[in-house]
Amino acid sequence: MLLRNWFTEKIILPGSDLLLSQNISKQLNFLIESQWWSENKLQEFQNERLKLLINHAYENVPYYNE
């Protein structure tokens, strides 16, 4: 790993998470891990997220509730 990459991942991103109240490091780690998921695992993840989105729309948007 390049020193610049290590510095960014270990120092810059966690610092910006604290300053900006974001989860950039967590999102980066998720993307690094998920790029190697199998097609089946990726489809399961996508289906679960789609279910959450549909449920949120049903509960919070009157149009979809009808």
Buried (B, 14 or more C-beta within 10 A) or exposed (E): EEEEEEEEBEEEBEEBBEEEEEEBBEEEEEEEEEEEEEEEEEEEEEEEEEEEEEEEEEEEEEEEEE
